[in-house]
């Protein structure tokens, strides 16, 4: 199923874009309201409150200089907001969560029929077509209807795994697609109509791999499952000297399983992107980063290459990967 154990320290990561994400979320929620933040009253109440408590607990312990508990709630020292968390809450917990964590949250509960249903969600940054309202109260099968090979390959193992999942067994996974902007609500690629392609004058420098970092954990009291999602944009231009990255992208864009190519919308930009990737691949060969006949493989170092030693940053000897130690190889400049 391609899931990994989650280091709980990284459940809700902070980064330099935090404020930007919070502003975007606030804009989406004020413009679209419950279309991207909705819940089933009654059934989701305990889980929403429990998630809020858990997020406040996590943020205040993990980032004490950014979030501080007060006698009545919590101070977000980044945005400057003081939140009153005394119950009954003045606002729905999902709205408060949206002003604390940059992540989007889905809350899923198992019903008597054994299936898992979406009972609450605050998702201002889905990136694509996914709106919350039409999926509310639906089982995971309905949420994944459009996902290629879900019914053939994913459904059974996912259900089996949910049945065993314990509160102290959080995991993470990632989903990705290619886009040429940083829109949270809907990337340009999803805004294109059927048959439309990337605008021909789009600069190659704009291309990103949008990695949606997702985590799954079970709440101990309500037993609800929390699915968090947060996009991280990796510029292809900035990754151009990562060994094999351009080659792998080209391979996936051209040779991925047919339904996945369609689901990720590759046909909307492949003929525009491939010449750029070809140039980056040739650059890596010319610089000795890869050899033309190197077998294509992902790097053992996660998430990127292991060659850079910051201690050697200014000496020019910072690159320790054997690829750069090949005779004649030219390390990219820091
Ligand atoms: C509470 C649990 C989960 C929720 C709420 C959830 C929600 C979603 C949503 C909203 C999408 C986008 C659907 C669209 O394109 O319209 C999606 C896609 C997808 N989900 Fe899930 N999901 C959950 C669990 C999982 C798990 C456990 C897996 C497998 C390990 C999984 C695998 C996928 C895959 C493969 C896609 C297609 C996009 C991609 O390549 O990642 N999901 N999911």
Boltz pocket constraint, residues with backbone or C-beta under 6 A from the ligand:
constraints:
  - pocket:
      binder: B
      contacts: [[A, 1], [A, 2], [A, 3], [A, 106], [A, 108], [A, 128], [A, 129], [A, 130], [A, 140], [A, 143], [A, 144], [A, 146], [A, 147], [A, 148], [A, 154], [A, 158], [A, 173], [A, 174], [A, 175], [A, 176], [A, 216], [A, 225], [A, 226], [A, 227]]
      max_distance: 6.0
